[in-house]
């Protein structure tokens, strides 16, 4: 859960977190290598249940307005 959030900026739901764990294990066990291509589909969001990681991350609160989000992302100036 925190790996996806910290390194990919994705706050996925439990099923996605489990998929990433299974992928990492497959790599560790040699089932997948550097030449293999894998797509990990991350669905849902953890916005409903942020509790497990909220103390470890530094969320940013912004207004729920498209222009505000775009400005924060640097798309609008």
N, C-alpha and C positions, 0 to 999 in steps of 0.2 A: 504494500500500500504506500509506504513512504518512499520507496525506491522510485516508483512511477511518478509520484508527486514531486520529489526533489530533483530528479534528473530529466524527466520528460515534460514536467508541467501538467501532468494528467492526473486528475483525482478520480480514478476509476472505481467502479463498484467491486464487491468481493469476488465475483466470478472472473473478472479481468485480472485481479491480483493473483488469484490461484493459477491462472493461465501463465502469467509471467514466472511464477515459482516453478511450474512444471517445465517451462522452456529453459530456465536456468539449470535445473537438474539434468535435463537432457544434454545440455552442453557440458556440464561437469562430468557426466558419465560417458562422454564421447559419442553419444548418439547423433550429435550435430557438430559440424565443424565450420571452419572459416569460409568454406566454399558453399555451404548451404544457405539458402535464402528462406527466411521465415517472416510471416506477417502475423503480428499479434493484434487481434481486434479487441479494442477496449470499448466497452459499452457502459452506459449508465454513468452515474456520478456519485460521489460520496457526499454531496452536499446535504443529504438527509442524515448522515451519521458521521460528522467530522470528529467526534470525540476521541477515537483512538490515536489520532495524529495531531490534533489541534495544539497540543503543548509543544510539539517538536517543530512546527512550522510557524512562519510569520505571515499569516494571511493579510491581505490588503483589502480594506473595505472601500468601495466606491459606490457612487449612485448607480442605480439600475437604469441608466439611460445610454442609448447607443453612442451618442457623441462623447460622453464621459469615458466610456470604455475605449473608444477609438483614440481619444486624446491620451489616455493612460498608456496605450500600446504604441504611441508615437505615430499613428496614422494621420491624425488631424493635429494641426498646430494652431 
